[in-house]
Amino acid sequence: MKSFTLAIVLTMGIFFVPAAGGAQDPMKGMDMPMEHPQKMPDKSALQPADGASVKIISPTAGQVIKGDQVPLQFKLTKGKRGEHVHAYVDGEMMGMFKTEKGTLNGLKPGQHTLELRVATADHNTELAATDKITFTTK
């Protein structure tokens, strides 16, 4: 019998509830582009980085990308509490990424600001470990 994981989407994030008998980490190796973007929490809510950091590798600042799919690559240092990153485009969360590569989908043509924030395993706590760039899609 297979066990399933239930994902509950709330205003402040995505929470996972393992099915009976499923004690495994439901985020393990999974990147989650979001279908319904969420607003970015205020920077004043960021918690101390505790050694965490993130650096956007791709896209690069000022890059022009054709199409609505933007390849994402970054370097994540987890520090004491970091577990994954939240990706915000123009202030709306577009996905959560555990691996250092992914794709942002469905971007409209124009100039965009990408901000990555290191987040803890609880999905609600974002750390003062961020990186931000501006790029354009056509």
Secondary structure, 3 states (H helix, E strand, C coil): CCCCEEEEEECCEEEEEECCCCCCCCCCCCCEEEEEEEECCCHHHCECCCCCEEEEEECCCCCEECCCCEEEEEEEECCCCCCEEEEEECCEEEEEECCCEEEECCCCCEEEEEEEEEECCCCCCEEEEEEEEEEEEC
